Amino acid sequence: MSHVTDQGQDSPVETATRVPRWLRPVESLYYRDFRLLWGTSFLSSAAKTIQQISLGWLAFDLSGSPLLLGTVMFVYDVPFLTTAPFIGVLVDRFDRRRLLIVSQLGMALVASLLAVDIAMGTIQSWHLLIFALASGVENTLIHVVRQALVPSMVPKRVLLNAITVNSAAFTVSRTTAPLIGGVLIVAFGVSGNFVIQAVLLIGVAVAAFPMRMPEFDRPADEKEDGASPMLEEIAEGLSFIWNKGTLRELFAIRFVIGFLAMPITIFLPAWAAEVLDLDADGLGILYSAMGVGALLGTVLLATAGNVKRKGLLLAGISAGMALSLMGLSQASGMTVSLLVLGLIGAMQTVFFAVSMTLVQLQVPQRLQGRVMSIYNMGHGAVSAGALVMGVISEVSDVQVAVLILGAAALVTTVVGVVWLPSMRKM
């Protein structure tokens, strides 16, 4: 399909003239190593989606408590807050392909052990917390590695397309994996889903073997005096972000919107049980609705090409998610819930693709690991929001929690557009 240079990439000029116009929405797939990365993204997303629905359902089933569900998901994302900067240094120091392979094989082993624990009937709530923590460390690493790899596999003009197409790998699996996972829980029990997760993660490791990594200047392992420069390298990444005003604003938007507008994704088990009175297969349908919406959002963004005024688009999407959450809080029927969740799924996909593109366009390759690790700390903000949602739900109910966070997201977005004029110029 393509001619690959010694650096593992096609010539951008050759690709621009060779790709038929009707295939431009997937132009990034004309790059061999990006195609391999896309394959790992699909398998990894399927594994994570099956894990998410299984872990969330298991946590809620063991206790019937929205608070435990929120706590488990918060523990899952704690590594994004605590270990992400150090993981970013590792990603900039070491072979990213090898990190990808080793992390997936290790997590496959952990998932297999949890499956045995469930099958033997010895599972307890604290086991889920340990699994969530281990999985969170692996998930932090895999996110940073994959995001750091994308800009090195395509030219800058194709970066938004690459990020969008890479998101499609996640959204396609999100469309089918939740439904399959929910049906499997009802038919065979939850332990089998963790075995499936392990198999998919092994597939990720296998798909990563043929990748060719581009060369770039890496930080030295030690200073001349023998002291570790890890903290200095983290400081370099933080300084780079702070000294670029637009990056500061993008990171603030990522964290605030993550905290207020994204927790509904991991809080769906409580919504399914308490609002819609659904079993695990019904929960799978809700996740699939978000997956279908995300896929439509991905297709629209890929078709649109290199969108101008990305900052305004980001603000509009943030406001749309906030309004959708407020609308969802008033819904009590399945049909309306599916439609609104589909809309939220579409807007989440566009939000992440556009914000990540705006960030990565400003970051040199040697800093990608550190900057994107800090960007991914926003996942911790999502789980912190889920924890707050769990507390509000315990005091009141799930619908009130969704309404409060949605209203807060809308107010914050409006203030941000007025207060940060550079958003309108991005």
C-alpha positions in Angstrom: 0.0 0.0 0.0 2.9 2.4 0.7 6.6 3.0 0.4 8.2 3.2 3.8 11.4 5.1 4.3 14.3 4.1 6.7 12.6 6.2 9.4 9.4 4.1 9.2 7.3 6.8 7.5 6.0 7.6 4.1 7.0 10.8 2.4 4.1 13.3 3.2 4.2 14.6 -0.3 3.9 11.1 -1.9 1.0 10.2 0.4 -0.8 13.5 -0.4 -0.7 12.7 -4.1 -1.3 9.0 -3.8 -4.3 8.8 -1.5 -7.6 9.0 -3.4 -9.8 11.9 -2.3 -12.6 9.6 -1.1 -10.1 7.8 1.2 -8.7 11.0 2.8 -10.8 10.5 5.9 -8.5 7.5 6.7 -5.3 8.9 5.2 -3.2 8.2 8.3 -3.8 4.4 7.7 -1.5 4.7 4.7 1.4 4.7 7.1 2.5 1.2 7.9 3.6 1.6 11.6 0.5 3.7 12.3 -1.7 0.8 10.9 0.0 -1.5 13.4 -0.5 1.0 16.2 -4.2 1.2 15.2 -4.5 -2.6 15.5 -3.1 -2.5 19.0 -5.5 0.3 19.9 -8.5 -1.7 18.7 -7.5 -4.8 20.7 -6.6 -2.8 23.8 -9.8 -0.8 23.7 -11.9 -4.0 23.5 -10.0 -5.4 26.5 -10.5 -2.2 28.5 -14.2 -1.9 27.6 -14.9 -5.5 28.6 -12.9 -4.9 31.8 -14.8 -1.6 32.5 -18.3 -3.1 32.3 -17.2 -6.2 34.2 -15.4 -4.4 37.0 -18.1 -1.8 37.4 -20.8 -4.5 37.5 -18.9 -6.7 39.9 -18.2 -3.8 42.3 -21.9 -2.8 42.3 -23.1 -6.4 42.5 -20.9 -7.1 45.5 -22.1 -4.2 47.6 -25.1 -2.5 45.9 -23.4 0.7 46.7 -22.8 3.6 44.3 -20.0 4.7 46.7 -18.0 1.5 46.3 -18.4 1.7 42.5 -17.1 5.3 42.6 -14.3 4.3 44.9 -13.1 1.4 42.7 -13.1 3.6 39.7 -11.3 6.3 41.6 -8.6 3.8 42.7 -8.4 2.7 39.0 -7.4 6.2 38.0 -5.3 7.1 41.0 -2.1 6.1 39.0 -2.9 8.8 36.5 -2.5 11.3 39.3 0.4 9.7 41.2 2.6 7.8 38.7 1.9 9.5 35.4 4.8 12.0 35.5 7.3 9.2 36.3 5.8 7.0 33.6 6.3 9.9 31.2 10.0 9.9 31.9 10.2 6.2 31.3 8.4 6.6 28.0 10.9 9.3 26.9 13.9 7.3 28.1 13.2 3.7 26.8 12.0 1.9 23.7 8.3 2.6 23.5 7.5 -0.6 21.6 9.1 -2.7 24.3 7.2 -0.9 27.0 3.9 -1.6 25.1 4.6 -5.3 24.8 5.8 -5.9 28.4 2.9 -3.9 30.0 0.3 -5.8 28.0 1.7 -9.3 28.9 1.9 -8.3 32.6 -1.7 -7.1 32.7 -2.9 -10.3 30.9 -1.4 -12.2 33.8 -3.2 -10.0 36.4 -6.5 -10.3 34.6 -6.2 -14.1 34.5 -5.5 -14.2 38.3 -8.7 -12.1 39.0 -10.7 -14.5 36.8 -9.5 -17.5 38.9 -10.3 -15.5 42.1 -13.9 -14.9 40.9 -14.4 -18.5 39.6 -13.3 -19.9 43.0 -15.8 -17.7 44.8 -13.1 -16.0 47.0 -13.5 -12.5 45.5 -13.8 -9.7 48.0 -14.2 -5.9 47.6 -10.5 -5.2 48.5 -9.4 -7.6 45.7 -11.2 -5.3 43.3 -9.3 -2.3 44.7 -6.0 -4.1 44.2 -6.9 -5.1 40.7 -8.1 -1.6 39.9 -4.8 -0.1 41.1 -2.7 -2.6 39.1 -4.8 -2.0 36.0 -4.6 1.7 36.5 -0.8 1.7 36.4 -0.9 -0.4 33.2 -3.5 1.8 31.7 -1.5 5.0 32.5 1.5 3.5 30.8 -0.3 2.3 27.7 -2.1 5.6 27.2 1.1 7.6 27.4 3.0 5.2 25.1 0.4 5.1 22.5 -0.2 8.9 22.5 3.6 9.5 22.3 3.9 7.2 19.3 1.2 8.8 17.1 3.0 12.0 16.2 6.2 10.1 15.3 4.3 7.9 12.7 2.6 10.6 10.6 3.4 14.1 9.4 1.9 17.0 11.3 -0.7 17.8 8.7 -2.2 14.3 9.2 -2.0 14.4 13.0 -5.7 15.3 13.7 -6.7 12.6 11.2 -4.4 10.1 12.9 -5.7 10.9 16.4 -9.3 10.7 15.1 -8.7 7.4 13.2 -7.0 6.0 16.3 -10.0 7.0 18.3 -12.1 5.1 15.8 -10.4 1.9 17.0 -11.6 2.6 20.5 -15.1 3.6 19.4 -15.7 0.6 17.2 -14.8 -1.7 20.0 -16.9 0.3 22.4 -19.9 -0.3 20.1 -19.7 -4.1 20.2 -17.6 -5.1 23.3 -20.0 -3.7 26.0 -23.0 -5.6 24.5 -21.0 -8.8 24.2 -19.6 -8.3 27.7 -23.0 -7.7 29.2 -24.5 -10.8 27.5 -21.5 -12.9 28.7 -22.0 -11.8 32.3 -25.6 -12.9 32.2 -24.9 -16.2 30.4 -21.6 -17.4 31.9 -20.7 -15.1 34.9 -18.2 -12.3 35.1 -15.0 -14.3 35.4 -15.0 -15.3 31.7 -14.8 -11.7 30.7 -11.5 -11.2 32.5 -10.1 -14.3 30.6 -11.2 -12.6 27.3 -9.4 -9.4 28.5 -6.2 -11.4 29.0 -6.4 -12.9 25.5 -7.0 -9.5 23.9 -4.0 -8.0 25.7 -1.8 -10.8 24.5 -3.0 -9.9 21.0 -1.9 -6.3 21.6 1.6 -7.5 22.5 1.8 -9.7 19.3 0.6 -6.9 17.1 3.3 -4.5 18.5 6.3 -6.8 17.6 6.6 -5.7 13.9 6.6 -1.9 14.8 9.6 0.2 13.9 10.4 3.0 16.3 11.7 6.3 15.0 14.9 7.7 16.6 15.0 10.9 18.6 17.2 12.4 21.3 16.5 10.8 24.6 17.4 12.1 28.1 20.6 10.8 29.6 20.0 8.1 32.2 22.4 9.9 34.7 24.1 13.2 35.2 27.8 13.3 35.5 27.6 13.3 39.3 25.6 10.0 39.2 22.4 11.6 40.5 19.1 10.5 38.8 17.7 13.3 36.6 14.1 11.9 36.8 12.7 14.8 38.9 14.6 17.3 36.7 13.1 15.7 33.6 9.6 15.9 35.1 10.3 19.5 35.9 11.3 20.1 32.3 8.0 18.8 31.1 6.0 20.9 33.6 8.0 24.0 32.7 7.4 23.4 29.0 3.6 23.3 29.6 3.6 26.3 32.0 5.6 28.5 29.7 3.2 28.0 26.8 0.0 29.9 27.6 -2.2 28.0 25.2 -1.0 24.7 26.7 -1.8 25.9 30.2 -5.3 26.7 29.1 -5.8 23.4 27.2 -4.7 21.4 30.3 -7.0 23.4 32.5 -9.9 22.6 30.1 -9.0 19.0 30.0 -9.0 18.6 33.8 -12.1 20.7 34.6 -14.3 19.1 31.9 -12.9 15.7 32.8 -14.0 16.2 36.4 -17.5 17.6 35.6 -18.6 16.1 32.3 -16.9 12.8 31.9 -17.8 10.7 35.0 -21.1 9.5 33.6 -19.1 7.0 31.5 -17.9 5.1 34.5 -21.1 5.7 36.5 -23.4 3.9 34.1 -23.7 0.7 36.2 -25.4 2.8 38.9 -27.6 4.6 36.3 -28.6 1.3 34.8 -29.6 -0.3 38.1 -31.1 2.6 40.0 -32.8 4.6 37.2 -33.6 2.1 34.5 -33.7 -1.1 36.5 -31.5 -3.0 34.1 -29.3 -6.1 34.4 -25.8 -6.5 33.0 -27.0 -7.1 29.4 -29.0 -3.8 29.6 -25.9 -2.0 30.9 -24.0 -3.3 27.9 -26.6 -1.7 25.6 -26.1 1.6 27.4 -22.3 1.4 26.8 -22.9 0.4 23.2 -25.1 3.5 22.7 -22.2 5.6 23.8 -20.0 3.6 21.5 -22.3 4.1 18.5 -22.4 7.9 19.2 -18.6 8.0 19.5 -18.2 6.2 16.2 -20.5 8.7 14.5 -18.5 11.6 16.0 -15.3 10.0 14.8 -16.6 9.7 11.3 -17.8 13.3 11.2 -14.5 14.6 12.5 -12.4 12.5 10.1 -14.6 13.6 7.2 -14.3 17.3 8.2 -10.5 17.1 7.7 -8.2 19.6 9.4 -10.8 21.7 11.2 -10.1 25.4 11.7 -10.9 27.3 15.0 -10.4 24.2 17.0 -10.6 26.2 20.3 -14.2 27.4 19.5 -15.1 23.8 18.6 -13.7 22.6 21.9 -15.8 25.2 23.8 -18.9 24.3 21.9 -18.5 20.6 22.6 -17.9 21.2 26.3 -21.1 23.2 26.5 -22.9 20.5 24.5 -21.8 17.8 26.9 -22.9 19.9 29.9 -26.4 20.4 28.4 -26.7 16.8 27.5 -25.9 15.7 31.1 -28.6 18.1 32.4 -31.1 16.6 29.9 -30.1 13.1 30.9 -30.8 13.9 34.5 -34.4 14.4 33.6 -34.7 11.2 31.7 -36.2 8.0 33.1 -36.9 6.0 30.0 -34.6 3.7 28.0 -35.1 5.3 24.6 -34.3 8.9 25.8 -31.3 7.6 27.8 -29.9 5.8 24.7 -30.3 8.9 22.5 -28.6 11.2 25.0 -25.8 8.8 25.9 -25.1 8.4 22.1 -24.9 12.2 21.8 -22.5 12.3 24.8 -20.4 9.6 23.3 -20.0 11.5 20.1 -19.1 14.8 21.8 -16.6 13.0 24.1 -14.7 11.6 21.1 -14.5 15.0 19.4 -13.4 16.7 22.6 -10.5 14.3 23.2 -9.4 14.2 19.6 -9.4 18.0 19.2 -7.8 18.8 22.6 -5.1 16.2 22.1 -4.3 17.5 18.6 -4.0 21.0 19.9 -1.6 19.8 22.6 0.6 17.5 20.5 1.1 20.0 17.7 3.0 22.1 20.2 5.2 19.4 21.8 8.6 18.1 20.4 9.0 14.3 20.1 11.6 14.1 23.0 9.0 15.6 25.4 5.9 13.7 24.2 6.1 11.1 27.0 6.3 13.6 29.8 3.8 16.1 28.4 1.2 13.5 27.5 1.7 11.7 30.9 0.7 15.0 32.6 -2.2 15.4 30.1 -3.4 11.9 31.0 -3.5 12.9 34.7 -6.9 14.2 33.6 -8.2 10.7 33.9 -7.7 11.1 37.6 -10.0 14.1 37.4 -12.7 11.9 35.8 -12.5 9.4 38.6 -12.5 12.2 41.2 -15.7 13.4 39.6 -17.1 9.9 39.8 -16.3 9.8 43.5 -18.1 13.1 44.0 -21.0 11.7 42.0 -21.0 8.7 44.2 -21.2 10.8 47.4 -24.0 13.0 46.0 -25.9 9.8 45.0 -25.6 8.4 48.5 -27.1 11.6 49.9 -29.7 12.1 47.2 -29.8 10.0 44.0 -28.0 9.4 40.7 -30.1 11.8 38.7 -29.5 14.7 41.1 -25.7 14.0 40.9 -25.8 14.1 37.1 -27.8 17.4 37.1 -25.4 19.1 39.5 -22.2 18.1 37.6 -23.8 19.0 34.3 -24.8 22.5 35.5 -21.4 23.1 37.0 -19.8 22.1 33.6 -22.0 24.5 31.7 -21.2 27.4 34.0 -17.4 26.6 33.9 -17.5 26.5 30.1 -19.2 29.8 29.7 -16.7 31.4 32.2 -13.8 29.8 30.3 -14.8 31.2 27.0 -15.1 34.7 28.4 -12.0 34.5 30.6 -9.7 32.8 28.1 -9.9 34.7 24.8 -7.0 32.7 23.3 -9.5 29.8 23.1 -11.3 31.6 20.3 -8.1 31.9 18.3 -6.7 28.3 18.5 
